[in-house]
Amino acid sequence: MAQQHQKVTVVVSDNAGELIGANVLVKGTTNGNVTDIDGRVVLQDVPANAVLEISFIGYKTKEVPVKGQNLIRVTLSEDSETLDEVVVVGYGTMEKKQVTSAVTSLSANDMMKGVGGADITTSLQGKISGLLLQNNGSANAGTTIQLRGMTSINAGRSPLIVIDGFPGGDIRSINLDDVKSIDVLKDASAGAIYGTRAASGVILITTKSGSNTNGKAKLTYSTELSKKQDYGKPEMLSADEYRAHNVGIDYGDDVDWWEELINDNNFSQKHNLTLELGTENAQIFTSFFYQKNEGIAIDDSRQDYGGRINANFKLFDGWLEIRPNVDYRQAWRNNNWPNFQQALRNNPTRSPYDPDSESGYNVWTGETLDYNVLANSALYDYEGLDRWFKPEVSLKLNVKAIPGLSYTQTIGYESRQWELHQFRSRYHLDEVNNSRTGWAKLEFSKTENLTSEGYATYVKELEGGHSLNAVAGYSYFENNGENFYAENYNFDVEGIRFWDIGKGSYLSDGKAGMGSGKNITERLFALYARANYSYNDKYMVTATIRHEGSSKFSTQNRWGNFWALSGGWRISNEKFMEKAYWVNDLKLRFGYGVTGNNDFSSSFMANVLGSDAYWMLPNGTWAYSYGKTQNINENLGWEEKKEWNIGLDFSFFDNRLYGKFDYYRRKIDNMIYEVKVPQPPFTQGTQWQNIGAMESKGWEFEIGGDIIRNKDFVWTSKVNLAHNTGKILTLWGNNTYYNGNSFPTPGTPGDAARMEEGSTIGSFYLWKFAGFDDDGNFLLYNKEGEVIPAAEKTEADKQYIGNYVPKIMLGWNNSFMYKNFDLSINMRSWIKFDVYNMINMYFGIQGIDECNVLKEAYGKFNHIRGEKQICDYYLEDGTFLKIDAISLGYSLSLKEYSKWLDKLRIYATVGNVGMFTKYSGVNPEVDIAGWDKGTERFDGLYPLVRTYTLGLQISF
């Protein structure tokens, strides 16, 4: 019997009235359209037994059966931070309302688009309270990631990255367009199930997977075209000013060395293609991308391409699910961007070019602080190649005979390869100085990770309001690596570069270099379990245990137990809250957990042998031979973090206002340091030992709300704030200290940081400025508080001054939607912290070996004549407010124009828009991830970059 088809009119509204632009689709087909100004849409040829799928951004998707009706009225409800959201946690998922730990979740829509960057972290800036993400803006920059402050001194301080359930992932390998969600496990009660790798938190990245498209293929193409602009460069003397002040030799030219190193013709592009196809029992998601990213500096570029296949198959009536994933990415890198500190030093009257030279560059010698930085970059070739290959498969057995019981087995392999090809021309300064005719080097390294995870899950809703979510399993991880290199000098032919490396004369002379190595195999094995119990979604408790062993330790000290206990009380579900109708959710959380830190070299406990080293023989004499190169400490153990966290989640006014507050305190024991030991009995002078303890504490506050929401206009604003302080509790011996943050030449200024028992993380260790004498020399305070000439200072006169850890780190994200238009503005602020201005210190004083100086050297700092001093004269308040990105977009449904097209979105984004600050240097957003940071250094300086991006996305 033929199926009846009909015309159906659908009217979509919410509590405020009709909704314009709501999507109405006959489920499983491409027959659909969007509602007009009256919230109405008419669909033709609709089967009488069809199901309509109605969706709109910010509202819950609703499915409505037609049942032969010609007019259907649908009311959508808002979907702002709903309690039924699923949060990814270790080895499973959990409804948001049942989470008892500190967890922050982002969806793909929460991430900034069009902001560029070397990896996905650029799109996460300011989105997660307590998460620090720092890089210098280069196209090849690596990102420092730190969550809730420092967790170690010598071991790793970055969170564990888990990609699609596989721990130990590399965030650089992820394509932003593949990301579905990111969940951050902040406290120890959330991360304890990952044991020794969770001391610094856990970032769980879930990539997109296929869905049931009723057998219809869905194709999406997106592209971004970007242009970069530098701004905020230091104001150095021009050529005319250099001559006027008689700073050095006048060579007669007019050169802006900074601008010579800028790539004004940069152009970046990205193209991404995704294909999705699925039925009820088989779904597949594929993506392919190409990206060319050119930095603002010359010789700073990369080209990436890669692809991903995620699939899901259900067999035997749902008893078995198979999820194979394959991901490949490679990045070709030219990471040879020039030394911008030299652009500050160089004489602006000397040209970088020489038309009479065979190289075309003016390469001069004999000057320590002044060389042709442009030539050094142009006459040096750097070609790096990163490769990631990650095949993995997950098999899930659903035990239908016992509802809620399943077993998941996953196996994953990851190969990371790095190749580096380098060549220096015979005209390069290094080759000229050493009377050589070129240098070539080839490097290769490979890392292989093997992961096997197996766990059983039991989820059960019991009578009387009881529910249980439990998981138990094992984890195995193995890491191996190897490397080699070859280098040679003196080549007759330059054009072949490194591709005939054996032709250099150093090989026949016996002076060429060659080396290889194999990493010590690292293995981890663990048994773990977690149980979450809930009663009427009112009282919740979660317990976690992980028993783990690491090959990095001796056999008698290899195993450790890591555990956590947390609980939650949903106050809003109590009877006394019944009249508080405006409260949707109010939950109090408390958690305590213990995690370890396994992120250090496997060589710390290895019996390492080496050649050409002094070794003590059995008779007590020393011989130059092949022997042990480090002392083994059989008692070396885990660094261990103990942390408690108390939090409050809230949602008010029909979920229009929502947020959370967390206060935490953590203590890290058994910190690993390399300490001095006597010789004999030890063969070497140092040994790794557990000698220290550190604590940190802080709070985080997140609040968001739909300030305005009606059928035409929506304004959503989210703010997050974080505060953290840290302190060294103990070190080996009462008088032990470590100095850090050493300042470079010229001169010997010394160090600006000291770590010792009782010191606060972030403090500077400086001489206190007392003024200047009549000759412009620095005056300082000694330890007695007396004013002394700088020449009479001693190390004992230093004191702790200022702190570079911000009192508050703030993120403020706003999104506006008006009909088909959308606008987002993302801002960040660091409030009340200190920055040491090294640029002013080194380039604000006249008469340094004919080097160029800041204009302020003859203005604001004109009175200074003496040797620079590491003192608080150069310490400034770095407080800033930064506009990370502004993005404007327009979305349009294309279904009424073509049966092949679905929707179109175009957008324009300005990244790194600008900064408001009173700081006098280039950039107050300095490196603060460590105990000896907080300085705007000129070594490693990279220009500030503003990015302009035009993006397009079209779905078929």
Number of C-alpha atoms within 10 A of each C-alpha: 3 4 7 11 14 14 15 19 15 19 20 27 20 16 12 9 13 23 26 21 26 24 19 25 19 21 18 16 11 18 17 23 21 26 21 16 14 14 21 22 21 17 18 12 11 20 17 18 14 16 17 21 17 24 19 20 12 15 15 15 15 15 16 15 15 18 11 16 14 15 13 15 12 17 14 20 16 18 18 19 17 18 15 12 13 15 22 23 22 22 21 13 12 17 14 17 22 27 23 27 28 27 19 18 19 17 12 18 10 15 21 26 25 26 23 29 22 18 18 21 22 22 21 17 21 25 25 22 23 25 21 22 17 20 18 20 21 22 25 24 16 16 20 16 17 22 25 25 25 25 29 27 17 12 16 19 24 24 23 26 21 20 20 15 20 22 21 17 20 14 17 15 22 21 22 17 18 21 19 15 19 23 21 26 27 26 33 35 30 30 32 32 29 27 27 30 23 29 34 30 27 28 28 25 23 19 20 21 19 19 19 16 18 15 16 14 12 16 17 17 18 19 19 24 20 23 21 23 17 18 11 12 15 19 13 23 23 20 20 15 14 22 18 10 11 12 19 17 12 16 13 13 13 15 17 19 25 21 13 15 21 21 18 16 12 18 15 21 19 20 18 22 19 20 18 23 20 21 16 12 15 19 22 23 22 22 22 21 21 18 19 20 25 25 33 29 27 22 22 23 22 22 19 19 19 21 19 23 21 21 23 21 18 16 12 8 10 14 14 17 20 19 19 19 21 17 21 19 22 20 22 20 21 22 20 21 23 23 20 21 17 22 23 25 22 24 31 29 21 19 19 21 15 12 9 9 11 9 17 13 21 20 21 14 13 8 8 8 14 19 21 23 21 24 20 21 19 18 16 19 20 18 16 20 18 18 19 21 18 19 16 21 18 19 18 20 17 20 15 12 8 10 11 15 17 19 18 19 17 20 17 21 18 22 17 19 19 18 17 18 18 18 24 25 25 24 24 24 20 16 17 16 12 9 12 18 20 25 25 24 21 20 18 17 18 18 17 17 19 17 19 19 21 19 20 19 21 17 17 16 13 10 7 8 11 15 17 18 20 19 21 19 19 18 19 17 20 16 17 16 18 15 17 14 17 16 22 25 25 21 24 13 13 15 9 11 19 23 13 12 22 17 16 22 18 18 17 11 8 8 12 16 13 14 10 12 11 13 15 17 13 17 17 19 17 22 19 22 20 22 18 22 18 21 17 12 16 17 18 23 21 24 22 25 22 26 18 22 21 21 19 25 22 17 12 10 16 17 18 18 18 25 24 25 24 24 23 25 22 21 17 20 18 10 9 9 13 11 8 11 11 14 19 19 20 20 22 20 22 22 25 24 25 30 33 26 24 22 21 13 14 17 16 20 21 17 12 14 11 12 12 11 16 18 20 20 13 7 6 10 9 13 13 12 14 13 19 18 18 21 19 21 16 13 16 22 24 24 24 24 27 22 23 22 24 22 21 20 20 20 25 17 13 17 22 20 21 23 20 20 20 21 19 23 19 23 20 25 21 20 24 23 18 14 14 12 15 11 11 10 10 15 19 20 16 17 19 19 21 20 18 22 23 26 23 21 19 19 21 23 19 22 18 22 21 19 11 13 16 14 19 14 14 17 18 19 19 19 21 24 22 24 21 22 19 23 22 21 17 20 22 16 11 9 8 12 13 10 15 16 17 13 17 15 10 11 11 13 15 17 18 24 23 23 23 21 19 12 17 21 27 28 24 33 26 24 27 23 20 20 16 17 14 10 10 15 19 23 23 26 21 23 16 7 11 9 16 16 16 21 13 10 17 11 13 9 17 21 19 17 17 19 22 27 28 21 17 20 23 25 25 21 22 18 19 19 20 14 16 15 16 18 18 20 19 24 23 23 23 21 18 16 20 26 29 29 25 20 23 21 19 23 24 24 22 24 16 17 14 17 19 28 28 23 20 17 23 17 10 11 18 14 17 20 18 18 17 18 24 23 25 20 17 16 23 19 19 25 23 20 16 19 20 26 26 23 22 18 18 17 18 15 18 18 17 12 9 9 12 11 16 21 15 18 17 18 20 21 26 25 26 20 17 18 17 11 16 12 17 14 20 20 19 25 20 20 21 21 22 17 25 24 24 29 23 21 18 20 14 11 16 19 23 19 20 21 21 22 21 19 20 18 18 20 19 18
